[in-house]
């Protein structure tokens, strides 16, 4: 099964519980999909969900690569 097919199956299973929150309940499935895709990139990229606040702004997700430290990218975090 492809990463995308697994993602769709995960979304369906989460939704079928009837207990999912509109957005955040699906973060795990999205993170899994993006990490699978990130493994195919050079350099490999790891998706990190729920990052710490930076300058009072909450960043919900970000990418991490061994070549780019999180500290170096803190000033550019604009994902909401």
Rosetta blueprint (number, residue, H / E / L):
1 X L
2 X L
3 X H
4 X H
5 X H
6 X H
7 X H
8 X H
9 X H
10 X H
11 X H
12 X H
13 X H
14 X H
15 X H
16 X H
17 X L
18 X L
19 X L
20 X L
21 X L
22 X L
23 X L
24 X H
25 X H
26 X H
27 X H
28 X H
29 X H
30 X H
31 X H
32 X H
33 X H
34 X H
35 X H
36 X H
37 X H
38 X H
39 X L
40 X L
41 X L
42 X L
43 X L
44 X L
45 X E
46 X E
47 X E
48 X E
49 X E
50 X L
51 X L
52 X L
53 X L
54 X E
55 X L
56 X L
57 X E
58 X L
59 X L
60 X L
61 X E
62 X E
63 X E
64 X E
65 X E
66 X L
67 X L
68 X E
69 X L
70 X H
71 X H
72 X H
73 X H
74 X H
75 X H
76 X H
77 X L
78 X L
79 X L
80 X L
